[in-house]
Protein backbone atom coordinates (compact mmCIF):
# COMPACT_ATOMS: atom_id res chain seq x y z
CA UNK A 1 0.00 0.00 0.00
CA UNK A 2 1.17 3.53 -0.77
CA UNK A 3 -1.47 5.75 0.85
CA UNK A 4 1.26 7.97 2.28
CA UNK A 5 3.73 8.24 -0.59
CA UNK A 6 5.52 11.57 -0.28
CA UNK A 7 3.78 12.42 3.00
CA UNK A 8 5.59 13.71 6.08
CA UNK A 9 4.33 12.24 9.36
CA UNK A 10 5.26 13.41 12.86
CA UNK A 11 4.64 11.00 15.74
CA UNK A 12 5.29 12.05 19.33
CA UNK A 13 6.07 9.29 21.79
CA UNK A 14 7.25 7.08 18.95
CA UNK A 15 9.82 4.90 20.70
CA UNK A 16 7.56 2.00 21.70
CA UNK A 17 4.03 0.62 21.73
CA UNK A 18 1.37 2.39 19.70
CA UNK A 19 3.64 5.19 18.49
CA UNK A 20 6.29 2.83 17.19
CA UNK A 21 3.73 0.55 15.54
CA UNK A 22 2.18 3.57 13.81
CA UNK A 23 5.59 4.72 12.60
CA UNK A 24 6.20 1.29 11.11
CA UNK A 25 2.76 1.26 9.43
CA UNK A 26 3.18 4.69 7.85
CA UNK A 27 6.71 3.86 6.69
CA UNK A 28 5.36 0.71 5.06
CA UNK A 29 2.88 2.90 3.17
CA UNK A 30 5.51 5.27 1.84
CA UNK A 31 5.68 8.10 4.38
CA UNK A 32 8.71 9.85 5.73
CA UNK A 33 8.35 9.67 9.49
CA UNK A 34 9.66 11.75 12.39
CA UNK A 35 9.46 10.11 15.81
CA UNK A 36 10.11 11.81 19.13
CA UNK A 37 10.86 10.62 22.64
CA UNK A 38 12.50 11.79 25.82
CA UNK A 39 15.12 9.03 26.01
CA UNK A 40 17.92 9.14 23.42
CA UNK A 41 18.87 5.49 23.85
CA UNK A 42 15.28 4.37 23.30
CA UNK A 43 15.07 6.60 20.22
CA UNK A 44 18.21 5.04 18.79
CA UNK A 45 16.89 1.53 19.46
CA UNK A 46 13.56 2.37 17.83
CA UNK A 47 15.24 3.67 14.67
CA UNK A 48 17.36 0.53 14.39
CA UNK A 49 14.18 -1.54 14.31
CA UNK A 50 12.44 0.54 11.66
CA UNK A 51 12.70 -0.24 7.95
CA UNK A 52 14.34 1.98 5.37
CA UNK A 53 16.03 5.35 5.57
CA UNK A 54 12.90 7.51 5.74
CA UNK A 55 12.82 7.95 9.51
CA UNK A 56 14.18 10.80 11.61
CA UNK A 57 14.39 10.54 15.41
CA UNK A 58 14.39 13.74 17.47
CA UNK A 59 14.79 13.80 21.23
CA UNK A 60 12.29 15.96 23.07
CA UNK A 61 9.77 16.18 25.88
CA UNK A 62 6.25 16.92 24.62
CA UNK A 63 5.50 18.82 27.83
CA UNK A 64 8.49 21.14 27.41
CA UNK A 65 7.65 24.07 25.15
CA UNK A 66 11.30 24.81 24.37
CA UNK A 67 11.72 21.20 23.23
CA UNK A 68 8.63 21.59 21.04
CA UNK A 69 10.10 24.74 19.52
CA UNK A 70 13.33 22.87 18.75
CA UNK A 71 11.32 20.00 17.27
CA UNK A 72 9.29 22.18 14.94
CA UNK A 73 12.40 24.13 13.91
CA UNK A 74 14.14 20.87 12.99
CA UNK A 75 11.14 19.59 11.04
CA UNK A 76 10.78 22.91 9.22
CA UNK A 77 14.44 22.91 8.24
CA UNK A 78 14.47 19.26 7.10
CA UNK A 79 11.02 18.84 5.50
CA UNK A 80 9.28 22.21 5.40
CA UNK A 81 5.88 20.79 6.29
CA UNK A 82 3.88 18.12 8.14
CA UNK A 83 1.05 16.17 6.50
CA UNK A 84 0.18 13.85 9.39
CA UNK A 85 0.51 14.59 13.09
CA UNK A 86 -0.09 11.80 15.60
CA UNK A 87 -0.06 13.40 19.05
CA UNK A 88 0.62 10.18 20.91
CA UNK A 89 3.00 11.00 23.77
CA UNK A 90 1.45 10.32 27.15
CA UNK A 91 1.85 8.64 30.50
CA UNK A 92 -0.41 6.59 32.76
CA UNK A 93 -0.80 6.66 36.51
CA UNK A 94 -3.53 5.07 38.61
CA UNK A 95 -4.45 5.64 42.25
CA UNK A 96 -7.60 6.55 44.19
CA UNK A 97 -8.50 10.20 43.93
CA UNK A 98 -7.92 10.66 47.66
CA UNK A 99 -4.29 9.59 47.22
CA UNK A 100 -3.30 11.80 44.28
CA UNK A 101 -0.46 14.15 45.19
CA UNK A 102 -0.18 17.57 43.59
CA UNK A 103 3.09 16.79 41.83
CA UNK A 104 1.58 13.66 40.26
CA UNK A 105 -1.50 15.63 39.20
CA UNK A 106 0.74 18.25 37.59
CA UNK A 107 2.86 15.59 35.84
CA UNK A 108 -0.14 13.87 34.24
CA UNK A 109 -1.81 17.09 33.15
CA UNK A 110 1.46 18.52 31.84
CA UNK A 111 2.25 15.54 29.62
CA UNK A 112 -1.18 14.23 28.64
CA UNK A 113 -3.04 17.51 28.09
CA UNK A 114 -0.63 20.44 27.99
CA UNK A 115 1.79 18.41 25.88
CA UNK A 116 -0.87 17.49 23.33
CA UNK A 117 -2.28 21.03 23.19
CA UNK A 118 1.08 22.68 22.54
CA UNK A 119 2.28 19.93 20.21
CA UNK A 120 -0.64 20.79 17.96
CA UNK A 121 -0.26 24.55 18.44
CA UNK A 122 3.47 24.55 17.64
CA UNK A 123 2.96 22.30 14.61
CA UNK A 124 0.10 24.32 13.09
CA UNK A 125 2.35 26.60 10.97
CA UNK A 126 3.87 23.49 9.36
CA UNK A 127 0.63 21.69 8.52
CA UNK A 128 -0.17 21.27 4.84
CA UNK A 129 -3.54 22.33 3.45
CA UNK A 130 -5.02 18.84 3.65
CA UNK A 131 -3.20 17.67 6.78
CA UNK A 132 -4.63 15.23 9.30
CA UNK A 133 -4.19 15.33 13.07
CA UNK A 134 -4.87 12.26 15.19
CA UNK A 135 -4.79 12.52 18.99
CA UNK A 136 -4.38 9.53 21.30
CA UNK A 137 -7.14 9.60 23.91
CA UNK A 138 -8.40 6.55 25.87
CA UNK A 139 -11.43 4.39 26.53
CA UNK A 140 -11.39 5.85 30.05
CA UNK A 141 -12.76 9.08 28.57
CA UNK A 142 -15.96 7.14 27.86
CA UNK A 143 -16.38 4.90 30.92
CA UNK A 144 -15.45 5.52 34.52
CA UNK A 145 -12.69 3.38 36.00
CA UNK A 146 -11.87 3.47 39.69
CA UNK A 147 -8.38 4.75 40.37
CA UNK A 148 -8.09 6.67 37.12
CA UNK A 149 -9.54 10.07 38.02
CA UNK A 150 -6.69 12.29 36.82
CA UNK A 151 -5.62 10.08 33.92
CA UNK A 152 -9.21 9.85 32.65
CA UNK A 153 -9.69 13.60 33.00
CA UNK A 154 -6.65 14.31 30.84
CA UNK A 155 -7.98 11.95 28.18
CA UNK A 156 -11.42 13.53 28.31
CA UNK A 157 -9.69 16.87 27.85
CA UNK A 158 -7.92 15.82 24.65
CA UNK A 159 -11.13 14.22 23.40
CA UNK A 160 -12.86 17.59 23.82
CA UNK A 161 -9.86 19.32 22.26
CA UNK A 162 -10.27 17.10 19.20
CA UNK A 163 -13.77 18.43 18.61
CA UNK A 164 -12.79 22.06 19.15
CA UNK A 165 -9.78 21.84 16.87
CA UNK A 166 -11.88 20.15 14.19
CA UNK A 167 -14.21 23.16 14.29
CA UNK A 168 -11.33 25.63 14.17
CA UNK A 169 -9.21 23.93 11.53
CA UNK A 170 -11.84 22.33 9.32
CA UNK A 171 -12.29 25.46 7.19
CA UNK A 172 -8.55 25.22 6.37
CA UNK A 173 -8.97 21.65 5.15
CA UNK A 174 -7.25 20.16 8.20
CA UNK A 175 -9.03 17.23 9.84
CA UNK A 176 -8.72 16.40 13.55
CA UNK A 177 -9.79 13.07 15.03
CA UNK A 178 -8.84 10.96 18.02
CA UNK A 179 -8.47 7.31 18.87
CA UNK A 180 -9.47 5.80 22.21
CA UNK A 181 -7.60 2.55 22.75
CA UNK A 182 -8.84 0.00 25.25
CA UNK A 183 -6.56 -2.53 26.89
CA UNK A 184 -3.64 -2.67 24.45
CA UNK A 185 -0.62 -4.86 25.13
CA UNK A 186 2.14 -2.27 25.29
CA UNK A 187 4.99 -1.70 27.74
CA UNK A 188 2.77 0.87 29.50
CA UNK A 189 -0.01 -1.73 29.89
CA UNK A 190 2.36 -4.23 31.51
CA UNK A 191 3.77 -1.53 33.79
CA UNK A 192 0.30 -0.79 35.16
CA UNK A 193 -1.54 -4.13 35.10
CA UNK A 194 -0.02 -6.90 37.19
CA UNK A 195 0.05 -10.37 35.56
CA UNK A 196 -2.26 -11.81 38.23
CA UNK A 197 -4.87 -9.12 37.47
CA UNK A 198 -4.93 -9.57 33.71
CA UNK A 199 -7.51 -12.37 33.63
CA UNK A 200 -10.01 -10.22 35.53
CA UNK A 201 -9.30 -7.30 33.22
CA UNK A 202 -9.73 -9.45 30.12
CA UNK A 203 -13.11 -10.68 31.39
CA UNK A 204 -14.48 -7.20 30.64
CA UNK A 205 -13.50 -7.33 26.95
CA UNK A 206 -16.21 -8.73 24.70
CA UNK A 207 -13.74 -9.77 21.99
CA UNK A 208 -11.94 -12.01 24.47
CA UNK A 209 -8.44 -10.68 23.81
CA UNK A 210 -6.28 -7.69 24.54
CA UNK A 211 -5.59 -5.35 21.67
CA UNK A 212 -2.25 -4.94 19.97
CA UNK A 213 -0.34 -1.82 19.03
CA UNK A 214 -0.96 -2.79 15.41
CA UNK A 215 -4.73 -2.66 15.98
CA UNK A 216 -4.40 0.98 16.96
CA UNK A 217 -1.81 1.79 14.29
CA UNK A 218 -4.21 0.53 11.63
CA UNK A 219 -6.92 2.86 12.93
CA UNK A 220 -4.57 5.84 13.05
CA UNK A 221 -3.43 5.15 9.49
CA UNK A 222 -7.05 5.03 8.34
CA UNK A 223 -8.00 8.31 10.02
CA UNK A 224 -4.88 10.00 8.64
CA UNK A 225 -5.48 8.78 5.09
CA UNK A 226 -7.56 10.16 2.24
CA UNK A 227 -9.96 7.24 2.81
CA UNK A 228 -11.19 9.17 5.86
CA UNK A 229 -11.42 12.51 4.07
CA UNK A 230 -14.95 13.23 5.36
CA UNK A 231 -14.33 12.09 8.94
CA UNK A 232 -13.66 15.03 11.23
CA UNK A 233 -14.04 15.70 14.94
CA UNK A 234 -14.65 12.03 15.71
CA UNK A 235 -13.28 9.60 18.27
CA UNK A 236 -12.67 6.01 17.18
CA UNK A 237 -12.83 3.59 20.11
CA UNK A 238 -10.53 0.60 19.62
CA UNK A 239 -11.34 -1.58 22.60
CA UNK A 240 -12.77 -4.93 21.58
CA UNK A 241 -16.16 -3.85 22.91
CA UNK A 242 -14.97 -2.84 26.38
CA UNK A 243 -17.03 0.35 26.51
CA UNK A 244 -20.17 -0.72 24.67
CA UNK A 245 -20.63 -4.47 25.21
CA UNK A 246 -20.99 -6.67 28.29
CA UNK A 247 -19.40 -10.08 27.69
CA UNK A 248 -21.63 -13.13 28.06
C-alpha positions as CSV (number, residue, x, y, z in Angstrom):
1,X,0.0,0.0,0.0
2,X,1.2,3.5,-0.8
3,X,-1.5,5.7,0.8
4,X,1.3,8.0,2.3
5,X,3.7,8.2,-0.6
6,X,5.5,11.6,-0.3
7,X,3.8,12.4,3.0
8,X,5.6,13.7,6.1
9,X,4.3,12.2,9.4
10,X,5.3,13.4,12.9
11,X,4.6,11.0,15.7
12,X,5.3,12.0,19.3
13,X,6.1,9.3,21.8
14,X,7.2,7.1,18.9
15,X,9.8,4.9,20.7
16,X,7.6,2.0,21.7
17,X,4.0,0.6,21.7
18,X,1.4,2.4,19.7
19,X,3.6,5.2,18.5
20,X,6.3,2.8,17.2
21,X,3.7,0.5,15.5
22,X,2.2,3.6,13.8
23,X,5.6,4.7,12.6
24,X,6.2,1.3,11.1
25,X,2.8,1.3,9.4
26,X,3.2,4.7,7.9
27,X,6.7,3.9,6.7
28,X,5.4,0.7,5.1
29,X,2.9,2.9,3.2
30,X,5.5,5.3,1.8
31,X,5.7,8.1,4.4
32,X,8.7,9.9,5.7
33,X,8.4,9.7,9.5
34,X,9.7,11.7,12.4
35,X,9.5,10.1,15.8
36,X,10.1,11.8,19.1
37,X,10.9,10.6,22.6
38,X,12.5,11.8,25.8
39,X,15.1,9.0,26.0
40,X,17.9,9.1,23.4
41,X,18.9,5.5,23.8
42,X,15.3,4.4,23.3
43,X,15.1,6.6,20.2
44,X,18.2,5.0,18.8
45,X,16.9,1.5,19.5
46,X,13.6,2.4,17.8
47,X,15.2,3.7,14.7
48,X,17.4,0.5,14.4
49,X,14.2,-1.5,14.3
50,X,12.4,0.5,11.7
51,X,12.7,-0.2,7.9
52,X,14.3,2.0,5.4
53,X,16.0,5.3,5.6
54,X,12.9,7.5,5.7
55,X,12.8,8.0,9.5
56,X,14.2,10.8,11.6
57,X,14.4,10.5,15.4
58,X,14.4,13.7,17.5
59,X,14.8,13.8,21.2
60,X,12.3,16.0,23.1
61,X,9.8,16.2,25.9
62,X,6.3,16.9,24.6
63,X,5.5,18.8,27.8
64,X,8.5,21.1,27.4
65,X,7.7,24.1,25.1
66,X,11.3,24.8,24.4
67,X,11.7,21.2,23.2
68,X,8.6,21.6,21.0
69,X,10.1,24.7,19.5
70,X,13.3,22.9,18.8
71,X,11.3,20.0,17.3
72,X,9.3,22.2,14.9
73,X,12.4,24.1,13.9
74,X,14.1,20.9,13.0
75,X,11.1,19.6,11.0
76,X,10.8,22.9,9.2
77,X,14.4,22.9,8.2
78,X,14.5,19.3,7.1
79,X,11.0,18.8,5.5
80,X,9.3,22.2,5.4
81,X,5.9,20.8,6.3
82,X,3.9,18.1,8.1
83,X,1.0,16.2,6.5
84,X,0.2,13.8,9.4
85,X,0.5,14.6,13.1
86,X,-0.1,11.8,15.6
87,X,-0.1,13.4,19.1
88,X,0.6,10.2,20.9
89,X,3.0,11.0,23.8
90,X,1.4,10.3,27.1
91,X,1.8,8.6,30.5
92,X,-0.4,6.6,32.8
93,X,-0.8,6.7,36.5
94,X,-3.5,5.1,38.6
95,X,-4.5,5.6,42.2
96,X,-7.6,6.5,44.2
97,X,-8.5,10.2,43.9
98,X,-7.9,10.7,47.7
99,X,-4.3,9.6,47.2
100,X,-3.3,11.8,44.3
101,X,-0.5,14.1,45.2
102,X,-0.2,17.6,43.6
103,X,3.1,16.8,41.8
104,X,1.6,13.7,40.3
105,X,-1.5,15.6,39.2
106,X,0.7,18.3,37.6
107,X,2.9,15.6,35.8
108,X,-0.1,13.9,34.2
109,X,-1.8,17.1,33.1
110,X,1.5,18.5,31.8
111,X,2.3,15.5,29.6
112,X,-1.2,14.2,28.6
113,X,-3.0,17.5,28.1
114,X,-0.6,20.4,28.0
115,X,1.8,18.4,25.9
116,X,-0.9,17.5,23.3
117,X,-2.3,21.0,23.2
118,X,1.1,22.7,22.5
119,X,2.3,19.9,20.2
120,X,-0.6,20.8,18.0
121,X,-0.3,24.5,18.4
122,X,3.5,24.6,17.6
123,X,3.0,22.3,14.6
124,X,0.1,24.3,13.1
125,X,2.3,26.6,11.0
126,X,3.9,23.5,9.4
127,X,0.6,21.7,8.5
128,X,-0.2,21.3,4.8
129,X,-3.5,22.3,3.5
130,X,-5.0,18.8,3.7
131,X,-3.2,17.7,6.8
132,X,-4.6,15.2,9.3
133,X,-4.2,15.3,13.1
134,X,-4.9,12.3,15.2
135,X,-4.8,12.5,19.0
136,X,-4.4,9.5,21.3
137,X,-7.1,9.6,23.9
138,X,-8.4,6.6,25.9
139,X,-11.4,4.4,26.5
140,X,-11.4,5.9,30.1
141,X,-12.8,9.1,28.6
142,X,-16.0,7.1,27.9
143,X,-16.4,4.9,30.9
144,X,-15.4,5.5,34.5
145,X,-12.7,3.4,36.0
146,X,-11.9,3.5,39.7
147,X,-8.4,4.7,40.4
148,X,-8.1,6.7,37.1
149,X,-9.5,10.1,38.0
150,X,-6.7,12.3,36.8
151,X,-5.6,10.1,33.9
152,X,-9.2,9.8,32.7
153,X,-9.7,13.6,33.0
154,X,-6.7,14.3,30.8
155,X,-8.0,12.0,28.2
156,X,-11.4,13.5,28.3
157,X,-9.7,16.9,27.9
158,X,-7.9,15.8,24.7
159,X,-11.1,14.2,23.4
160,X,-12.9,17.6,23.8
161,X,-9.9,19.3,22.3
162,X,-10.3,17.1,19.2
163,X,-13.8,18.4,18.6
164,X,-12.8,22.1,19.2
165,X,-9.8,21.8,16.9
166,X,-11.9,20.2,14.2
167,X,-14.2,23.2,14.3
168,X,-11.3,25.6,14.2
169,X,-9.2,23.9,11.5
170,X,-11.8,22.3,9.3
171,X,-12.3,25.5,7.2
172,X,-8.6,25.2,6.4
173,X,-9.0,21.6,5.1
174,X,-7.3,20.2,8.2
175,X,-9.0,17.2,9.8
176,X,-8.7,16.4,13.6
177,X,-9.8,13.1,15.0
178,X,-8.8,11.0,18.0
179,X,-8.5,7.3,18.9
180,X,-9.5,5.8,22.2
181,X,-7.6,2.5,22.7
182,X,-8.8,0.0,25.3
183,X,-6.6,-2.5,26.9
184,X,-3.6,-2.7,24.5
185,X,-0.6,-4.9,25.1
186,X,2.1,-2.3,25.3
187,X,5.0,-1.7,27.7
188,X,2.8,0.9,29.5
189,X,0.0,-1.7,29.9
190,X,2.4,-4.2,31.5
191,X,3.8,-1.5,33.8
192,X,0.3,-0.8,35.2
193,X,-1.5,-4.1,35.1
194,X,0.0,-6.9,37.2
195,X,0.0,-10.4,35.6
196,X,-2.3,-11.8,38.2
197,X,-4.9,-9.1,37.5
198,X,-4.9,-9.6,33.7
199,X,-7.5,-12.4,33.6
200,X,-10.0,-10.2,35.5
201,X,-9.3,-7.3,33.2
202,X,-9.7,-9.4,30.1
203,X,-13.1,-10.7,31.4
204,X,-14.5,-7.2,30.6
205,X,-13.5,-7.3,26.9
206,X,-16.2,-8.7,24.7
207,X,-13.7,-9.8,22.0
208,X,-11.9,-12.0,24.5
209,X,-8.4,-10.7,23.8
210,X,-6.3,-7.7,24.5
211,X,-5.6,-5.3,21.7
212,X,-2.2,-4.9,20.0
213,X,-0.3,-1.8,19.0
214,X,-1.0,-2.8,15.4
215,X,-4.7,-2.7,16.0
216,X,-4.4,1.0,17.0
217,X,-1.8,1.8,14.3
218,X,-4.2,0.5,11.6
219,X,-6.9,2.9,12.9
220,X,-4.6,5.8,13.1
221,X,-3.4,5.2,9.5
222,X,-7.0,5.0,8.3
223,X,-8.0,8.3,10.0
224,X,-4.9,10.0,8.6
225,X,-5.5,8.8,5.1
226,X,-7.6,10.2,2.2
227,X,-10.0,7.2,2.8
228,X,-11.2,9.2,5.9
229,X,-11.4,12.5,4.1
230,X,-14.9,13.2,5.4
231,X,-14.3,12.1,8.9
232,X,-13.7,15.0,11.2
233,X,-14.0,15.7,14.9
234,X,-14.7,12.0,15.7
235,X,-13.3,9.6,18.3
236,X,-12.7,6.0,17.2
237,X,-12.8,3.6,20.1
238,X,-10.5,0.6,19.6
239,X,-11.3,-1.6,22.6
240,X,-12.8,-4.9,21.6
241,X,-16.2,-3.9,22.9
242,X,-15.0,-2.8,26.4
243,X,-17.0,0.3,26.5
244,X,-20.2,-0.7,24.7
245,X,-20.6,-4.5,25.2
246,X,-21.0,-6.7,28.3
247,X,-19.4,-10.1,27.7
248,X,-21.6,-13.1,28.1
